[in-house]
């Protein structure tokens, strides 16, 4: 019985980081920038869930996603209705600028506006960003969590009002 308990304890301790929240691991960019891939232009499928606080309603959408280097992000939603959303509008410009800065590995402006958090687990990395009080994003963003391997696979955006947007990408092969 003691051996089983000891084995479970060791297993739990070895896997503790896999259950950890990225926001438990504050980091400086210099500590993780080499772990992030250079993001290149991509076209792929996306799915999105938007969850509102104090509500059981989950809005789901999906469609095609496009990221163009030096330009930014565009969502071509095909479900439940057709629409196009570019992250260059005022509402989404901050998120577009974050993705562009990460893709170019140009972190100097981001360092002034965000606190960074980072976990690297094998081939998978997770980056957390929390706006600093002097950042324009501080008034509407609570946090952004980005995870992936050789490309971004998931992003969670939480706004100050508690709205959570989960976006997942499927890379075309």
DOVOMI-167731 format. One record per residue: x, y, z of N, C-alpha, C in turn; residue in three letters. Coordinates in nm, 2 decimals. Last residue first. Layout:
DOVOMI-167731
n_xx, n_yy, n_zz, ca_xx, ca_yy, ca_zz, c_xx, c_yy, c_zz, aa
X, Y, Z, X, Y, Z, X, Y, Z, Ala
...
This chain:
DOVOMI-167731
n_xx, n_yy, n_zz, ca_xx, ca_yy, ca_zz, c_xx, c_yy, c_zz, aa
-0.31, 2.06, -4.36, -0.19, 1.97, -4.40, -0.18, 1.96, -4.55, Unk
-0.40, 2.34, -4.18, -0.42, 2.26, -4.30, -0.29, 2.18, -4.32, Unk
-0.46, 2.35, -3.83, -0.36, 2.37, -3.94, -0.39, 2.28, -4.06, Unk
-0.71, 2.48, -3.65, -0.66, 2.35, -3.71, -0.58, 2.38, -3.84, Unk
-0.75, 2.66, -3.36, -0.72, 2.66, -3.50, -0.67, 2.52, -3.53, Unk
-0.98, 2.81, -3.13, -0.90, 2.70, -3.17, -0.87, 2.70, -3.32, Unk
-1.06, 3.04, -2.88, -1.05, 3.02, -3.03, -0.95, 2.91, -3.05, Unk
-1.28, 3.16, -2.65, -1.19, 3.05, -2.68, -1.18, 3.03, -2.83, Unk
-1.35, 3.43, -2.45, -1.35, 3.39, -2.59, -1.24, 3.29, -2.61, Unk
-1.54, 3.54, -2.19, -1.43, 3.45, -2.23, -1.45, 3.41, -2.37, Unk
-1.62, 3.82, -2.00, -1.65, 3.75, -2.12, -1.53, 3.67, -2.16, Unk
-1.55, 3.98, -1.78, -1.56, 3.84, -1.76, -1.60, 3.76, -1.88, Unk
-1.51, 4.25, -1.82, -1.64, 4.21, -1.78, -1.66, 4.06, -1.76, Unk
-1.25, 4.24, -1.92, -1.27, 4.29, -1.79, -1.41, 4.25, -1.73, Unk
-1.21, 3.93, -2.11, -1.23, 4.08, -2.10, -1.26, 4.12, -1.95, Unk
-0.99, 3.70, -2.21, -1.09, 3.73, -2.11, -1.09, 3.88, -2.09, Unk
-0.92, 3.47, -2.46, -0.92, 3.61, -2.43, -1.03, 3.63, -2.33, Unk
-0.72, 3.21, -2.56, -0.83, 3.25, -2.47, -0.81, 3.39, -2.44, Unk
-0.62, 3.02, -2.83, -0.61, 3.15, -2.77, -0.74, 3.17, -2.68, Unk
-0.44, 2.76, -2.99, -0.55, 2.80, -2.91, -0.52, 2.94, -2.85, Unk
-0.23, 2.72, -3.16, -0.34, 2.63, -3.17, -0.46, 2.68, -3.09, Unk
0.02, 2.87, -3.35, -0.07, 2.89, -3.24, -0.19, 2.80, -3.26, Unk
0.28, 2.63, -3.44, 0.19, 2.74, -3.47, 0.09, 2.76, -3.35, Unk
0.43, 2.44, -3.32, 0.49, 2.51, -3.43, 0.40, 2.62, -3.49, Unk
0.24, 2.49, -3.06, 0.37, 2.42, -3.08, 0.44, 2.49, -3.19, Unk
0.05, 2.67, -2.82, 0.07, 2.61, -2.95, 0.20, 2.53, -2.95, Unk
-0.15, 2.93, -2.67, -0.08, 2.81, -2.67, -0.06, 2.75, -2.81, Unk
-0.22, 3.22, -2.49, -0.19, 3.17, -2.62, -0.11, 3.04, -2.61, Unk
-0.44, 3.43, -2.32, -0.36, 3.30, -2.30, -0.34, 3.24, -2.44, Unk
-0.48, 3.74, -2.17, -0.48, 3.66, -2.30, -0.39, 3.54, -2.28, Unk
-0.70, 3.92, -1.95, -0.58, 3.84, -1.98, -0.60, 3.78, -2.12, Unk
-0.86, 4.15, -1.94, -0.81, 4.09, -1.82, -0.69, 4.01, -1.85, Unk
-0.92, 4.45, -2.12, -0.87, 4.31, -2.12, -0.82, 4.27, -1.98, Unk
-1.00, 4.72, -2.09, -1.09, 4.62, -2.14, -1.04, 4.48, -2.14, Unk
-0.79, 4.87, -1.97, -0.93, 4.91, -1.95, -1.03, 4.81, -2.00, Unk
-0.55, 4.77, -2.06, -0.59, 4.75, -1.92, -0.74, 4.78, -1.90, Unk
-0.48, 4.85, -2.31, -0.56, 4.73, -2.30, -0.61, 4.71, -2.16, Unk
-0.31, 5.07, -2.27, -0.45, 5.10, -2.32, -0.54, 4.97, -2.30, Unk
-0.11, 5.04, -1.98, -0.15, 4.99, -2.11, -0.29, 5.03, -2.15, Unk
-0.06, 5.09, -1.71, -0.03, 5.20, -1.81, -0.07, 5.16, -1.95, Unk
-0.11, 4.85, -1.58, -0.20, 4.96, -1.56, -0.18, 5.07, -1.66, Unk
-0.06, 4.57, -1.81, -0.02, 4.66, -1.70, -0.11, 4.78, -1.70, Unk
-0.24, 4.28, -1.90, -0.21, 4.42, -1.93, -0.16, 4.49, -1.80, Unk
-0.09, 3.97, -1.93, -0.19, 4.05, -1.85, -0.15, 4.20, -1.87, Unk
-0.05, 3.67, -2.11, -0.03, 3.82, -2.10, -0.14, 3.88, -2.02, Unk
0.11, 3.36, -2.14, 0.00, 3.44, -2.08, 0.04, 3.59, -2.08, Unk
0.17, 3.09, -2.34, 0.21, 3.22, -2.31, 0.09, 3.30, -2.26, Unk
0.28, 2.76, -2.36, 0.17, 2.85, -2.33, 0.22, 2.98, -2.28, Unk
0.39, 2.50, -2.58, 0.42, 2.62, -2.50, 0.29, 2.69, -2.47, Unk
0.49, 2.17, -2.65, 0.38, 2.27, -2.63, 0.43, 2.38, -2.54, Unk
0.68, 1.98, -2.66, 0.67, 2.06, -2.78, 0.56, 2.17, -2.77, Unk
0.74, 2.01, -2.32, 0.78, 1.93, -2.44, 0.77, 2.02, -2.56, Unk
0.61, 2.28, -2.21, 0.60, 2.14, -2.18, 0.62, 2.06, -2.30, Unk
0.66, 2.59, -2.07, 0.70, 2.51, -2.19, 0.69, 2.36, -2.14, Unk
0.49, 2.88, -1.98, 0.52, 2.74, -1.95, 0.56, 2.67, -2.08, Unk
0.48, 3.22, -1.87, 0.52, 3.12, -1.97, 0.54, 2.98, -1.91, Unk
0.38, 3.56, -1.87, 0.38, 3.43, -1.80, 0.41, 3.32, -1.91, Unk
0.43, 3.91, -1.85, 0.43, 3.79, -1.92, 0.44, 3.67, -1.83, Unk
0.25, 4.21, -1.86, 0.32, 4.12, -1.78, 0.32, 3.99, -1.85, Unk
0.25, 4.48, -2.11, 0.20, 4.35, -2.05, 0.30, 4.29, -1.95, Unk
0.37, 4.71, -2.21, 0.23, 4.71, -2.19, 0.18, 4.59, -2.11, Unk
0.64, 4.68, -2.25, 0.60, 4.80, -2.18, 0.45, 4.79, -2.14, Unk
0.65, 4.45, -2.40, 0.71, 4.45, -2.26, 0.67, 4.57, -2.18, Unk
0.55, 4.52, -2.64, 0.47, 4.44, -2.55, 0.52, 4.44, -2.41, Unk
0.76, 4.66, -2.75, 0.64, 4.74, -2.71, 0.56, 4.65, -2.62, Unk
0.95, 4.45, -2.77, 0.99, 4.57, -2.70, 0.86, 4.65, -2.66, Unk
0.93, 4.22, -2.93, 0.86, 4.22, -2.80, 0.88, 4.35, -2.72, Unk
0.91, 4.07, -3.21, 0.94, 4.21, -3.17, 0.87, 4.24, -3.04, Unk
0.87, 3.85, -3.35, 0.96, 3.84, -3.24, 1.01, 3.98, -3.20, Unk
0.67, 3.85, -3.54, 0.80, 3.92, -3.58, 0.91, 3.90, -3.47, Unk
0.47, 3.73, -3.39, 0.51, 3.67, -3.52, 0.65, 3.73, -3.57, Unk
0.44, 3.91, -3.18, 0.49, 3.77, -3.15, 0.54, 3.71, -3.28, Unk
0.34, 4.13, -3.32, 0.46, 4.14, -3.24, 0.52, 4.00, -3.22, Unk
0.10, 4.02, -3.42, 0.20, 4.07, -3.51, 0.34, 4.08, -3.44, Unk
-0.04, 3.97, -3.18, -0.01, 3.86, -3.27, 0.10, 3.90, -3.37, Unk
-0.06, 4.24, -3.08, 0.01, 4.13, -3.01, 0.05, 4.02, -3.10, Unk
-0.21, 4.36, -3.28, -0.08, 4.40, -3.26, 0.01, 4.30, -3.18, Unk
-0.45, 4.21, -3.25, -0.38, 4.20, -3.37, -0.23, 4.25, -3.36, Unk
-0.52, 4.31, -3.00, -0.49, 4.17, -3.01, -0.42, 4.15, -3.14, Unk
-0.56, 4.58, -3.06, -0.46, 4.55, -2.96, -0.42, 4.40, -2.97, Unk
-0.77, 4.58, -3.24, -0.64, 4.62, -3.29, -0.53, 4.58, -3.19, Unk
-1.04, 4.53, -3.18, -0.95, 4.42, -3.19, -0.80, 4.46, -3.22, Unk
-1.16, 4.79, -3.18, -1.19, 4.69, -3.08, -1.09, 4.58, -3.07, Unk
-1.07, 4.91, -3.42, -1.03, 4.96, -3.29, -1.05, 4.86, -3.18, Unk
-0.97, 4.65, -3.66, -1.06, 4.75, -3.61, -1.01, 4.80, -3.47, Unk
-0.81, 4.44, -3.73, -0.75, 4.58, -3.74, -0.84, 4.69, -3.70, Unk
-0.90, 4.19, -3.74, -0.86, 4.24, -3.61, -0.78, 4.37, -3.63, Unk
-1.20, 4.15, -3.93, -1.06, 4.18, -3.93, -1.02, 4.24, -3.80, Unk
-1.44, 3.93, -4.01, -1.39, 4.01, -3.90, -1.24, 4.03, -3.91, Unk
-1.72, 3.86, -4.20, -1.58, 3.87, -4.20, -1.54, 3.97, -4.09, Unk
-1.97, 3.60, -4.22, -1.93, 3.74, -4.19, -1.78, 3.74, -4.19, Unk
-2.25, 3.40, -4.22, -2.13, 3.44, -4.29, -2.10, 3.58, -4.25, Unk
-2.35, 3.22, -3.92, -2.38, 3.31, -4.03, -2.25, 3.35, -4.10, Unk
-2.24, 3.05, -3.75, -2.37, 3.02, -3.79, -2.42, 3.11, -3.91, Unk
-2.01, 2.98, -4.01, -2.12, 2.92, -3.92, -2.12, 3.01, -3.80, Unk
-1.82, 3.12, -4.13, -1.91, 3.05, -4.22, -2.03, 2.99, -4.14, Unk
-1.60, 3.39, -4.10, -1.70, 3.31, -4.03, -1.80, 3.25, -4.13, Unk
-1.30, 3.46, -4.14, -1.41, 3.45, -4.23, -1.51, 3.34, -4.17, Unk
-1.09, 3.67, -3.97, -1.17, 3.56, -3.95, -1.28, 3.57, -4.06, Unk
-0.76, 3.78, -3.99, -0.89, 3.80, -4.05, -0.96, 3.67, -4.02, Unk
-0.47, 3.96, -3.88, -0.56, 3.85, -3.86, -0.70, 3.88, -3.92, Unk
-0.19, 4.11, -4.06, -0.27, 4.07, -3.94, -0.37, 3.96, -3.96, Unk
0.05, 4.21, -4.19, -0.08, 4.27, -4.20, -0.17, 4.24, -4.09, Unk
0.29, 4.08, -4.14, 0.29, 4.22, -4.16, 0.16, 4.29, -4.18, Unk
0.15, 3.78, -4.26, 0.26, 3.85, -4.20, 0.26, 4.00, -4.24, Unk
-0.18, 3.70, -4.22, -0.08, 3.74, -4.32, 0.03, 3.82, -4.24, Unk
-0.40, 3.45, -4.14, -0.30, 3.54, -4.08, -0.19, 3.57, -4.19, Unk
-0.73, 3.35, -4.15, -0.61, 3.39, -4.23, -0.52, 3.48, -4.15, Unk
-0.97, 3.10, -4.13, -0.89, 3.20, -4.06, -0.77, 3.23, -4.15, Unk
-1.31, 3.00, -4.17, -1.17, 3.00, -4.21, -1.10, 3.12, -4.15, Unk
-1.52, 2.87, -3.91, -1.50, 2.91, -4.05, -1.35, 2.91, -4.08, Unk
-1.76, 2.92, -3.64, -1.64, 2.86, -3.71, -1.63, 2.91, -3.85, Unk
-1.91, 2.97, -3.32, -1.89, 3.00, -3.46, -1.77, 2.93, -3.51, Unk
-2.13, 2.99, -3.05, -2.03, 2.91, -3.12, -2.03, 2.96, -3.26, Unk
-2.20, 3.12, -2.74, -2.21, 3.15, -2.88, -2.10, 3.07, -2.95, Unk
-2.37, 3.00, -2.47, -2.24, 2.99, -2.54, -2.26, 3.01, -2.68, Unk
-2.55, 3.08, -2.19, -2.55, 3.09, -2.33, -2.40, 3.08, -2.38, Unk
-2.59, 3.11, -1.93, -2.56, 2.97, -1.97, -2.55, 2.97, -2.12, Unk
-2.43, 3.37, -1.75, -2.52, 3.33, -1.85, -2.49, 3.18, -1.89, Unk
-2.24, 3.51, -1.60, -2.37, 3.50, -1.55, -2.47, 3.46, -1.65, Unk
-2.04, 3.61, -1.89, -2.06, 3.59, -1.74, -2.20, 3.59, -1.70, Unk
-2.04, 3.42, -2.19, -2.07, 3.55, -2.12, -2.09, 3.52, -1.97, Unk
-1.83, 3.29, -2.42, -1.90, 3.26, -2.30, -1.92, 3.39, -2.22, Unk
-1.78, 3.18, -2.74, -1.78, 3.30, -2.66, -1.88, 3.28, -2.54, Unk
-1.57, 2.98, -2.93, -1.68, 2.98, -2.83, -1.67, 3.11, -2.75, Unk
-1.47, 2.88, -3.25, -1.47, 2.98, -3.15, -1.59, 2.96, -3.06, Unk
-1.25, 2.74, -3.48, -1.37, 2.73, -3.41, -1.36, 2.82, -3.29, Unk
-1.10, 2.75, -3.81, -1.10, 2.79, -3.67, -1.24, 2.76, -3.62, Unk
-0.86, 2.64, -4.06, -1.00, 2.64, -4.00, -0.99, 2.69, -3.86, Unk
-0.62, 2.85, -4.23, -0.67, 2.73, -4.17, -0.81, 2.75, -4.12, Unk
-0.33, 2.99, -4.36, -0.48, 2.98, -4.38, -0.52, 2.85, -4.31, Unk
-0.06, 3.20, -4.26, -0.13, 3.08, -4.26, -0.28, 3.09, -4.29, Unk
0.27, 3.34, -4.24, 0.13, 3.35, -4.29, 0.07, 3.21, -4.30, Unk
0.44, 3.24, -3.94, 0.44, 3.27, -4.08, 0.29, 3.28, -4.12, Unk
0.61, 3.29, -3.64, 0.48, 3.27, -3.70, 0.48, 3.32, -3.85, Unk
0.87, 3.12, -3.50, 0.84, 3.24, -3.58, 0.71, 3.21, -3.66, Unk
0.78, 2.99, -3.17, 0.82, 2.98, -3.31, 0.80, 3.11, -3.39, Unk
0.94, 3.03, -2.86, 0.83, 3.06, -2.94, 0.87, 3.05, -3.09, Unk
1.18, 2.99, -2.73, 1.09, 2.88, -2.73, 0.97, 2.90, -2.82, Unk
1.31, 3.23, -2.72, 1.36, 3.13, -2.81, 1.27, 3.01, -2.82, Unk
1.17, 3.36, -2.51, 1.15, 3.40, -2.65, 1.20, 3.30, -2.75, Unk
1.21, 3.31, -2.24, 1.13, 3.22, -2.32, 1.12, 3.25, -2.47, Unk
1.36, 3.50, -2.11, 1.36, 3.36, -2.05, 1.29, 3.26, -2.14, Unk
1.31, 3.74, -2.22, 1.44, 3.68, -2.25, 1.45, 3.54, -2.20, Unk
1.07, 3.81, -2.10, 1.07, 3.77, -2.24, 1.20, 3.69, -2.27, Unk
1.03, 3.68, -1.77, 1.08, 3.79, -1.86, 1.09, 3.73, -2.00, Unk
0.74, 3.54, -1.61, 0.87, 3.53, -1.68, 0.90, 3.66, -1.75, Unk
0.53, 3.37, -1.38, 0.58, 3.50, -1.44, 0.72, 3.48, -1.50, Unk
0.33, 3.13, -1.35, 0.47, 3.13, -1.39, 0.51, 3.26, -1.46, Unk
0.07, 3.13, -1.31, 0.15, 3.10, -1.19, 0.30, 3.11, -1.22, Unk
-0.05, 3.14, -1.55, -0.04, 3.27, -1.48, 0.03, 3.25, -1.34, Unk
-0.08, 2.88, -1.64, 0.03, 2.96, -1.69, 0.06, 3.09, -1.61, Unk
-0.15, 2.65, -1.39, -0.20, 2.76, -1.47, -0.08, 2.85, -1.51, Unk
-0.08, 2.30, -1.41, -0.06, 2.43, -1.36, -0.12, 2.54, -1.45, Unk
-0.08, 2.05, -1.48, -0.20, 2.09, -1.43, -0.19, 2.24, -1.39, Unk
0.19, 2.01, -1.55, 0.09, 1.99, -1.66, -0.05, 2.04, -1.62, Unk
0.32, 2.03, -1.31, 0.32, 2.15, -1.40, 0.22, 2.13, -1.52, Unk
0.28, 1.77, -1.20, 0.22, 1.89, -1.14, 0.21, 2.01, -1.24, Unk
0.40, 1.54, -1.27, 0.31, 1.60, -1.36, 0.24, 1.72, -1.31, Unk
0.56, 1.48, -1.05, 0.63, 1.49, -1.19, 0.53, 1.56, -1.29, Unk
0.37, 1.46, -0.85, 0.47, 1.56, -0.84, 0.54, 1.59, -0.98, Unk
0.23, 1.23, -0.94, 0.16, 1.36, -0.93, 0.26, 1.47, -0.93, Unk
0.43, 1.03, -0.92, 0.37, 1.06, -1.05, 0.30, 1.20, -1.05, Unk
0.48, 1.04, -0.65, 0.59, 1.08, -0.74, 0.53, 1.11, -0.88, Unk
0.23, 0.95, -0.55, 0.28, 1.08, -0.51, 0.39, 1.13, -0.61, Unk
0.21, 0.70, -0.67, 0.11, 0.80, -0.71, 0.16, 0.94, -0.67, Unk
0.43, 0.58, -0.53, 0.43, 0.59, -0.68, 0.33, 0.69, -0.73, Unk
0.33, 0.60, -0.27, 0.46, 0.66, -0.30, 0.47, 0.68, -0.46, Unk
0.10, 0.43, -0.28, 0.09, 0.57, -0.24, 0.21, 0.65, -0.29, Unk
0.23, 0.19, -0.35, 0.13, 0.25, -0.44, 0.11, 0.40, -0.41, Unk
0.39, 0.15, -0.12, 0.45, 0.17, -0.25, 0.35, 0.23, -0.35, Unk
0.19, 0.13, 0.08, 0.28, 0.24, 0.08, 0.35, 0.26, -0.05, Unk
0.08, -0.12, 0.00, 0.00, 0.00, 0.00, 0.09, 0.13, 0.00, Unk
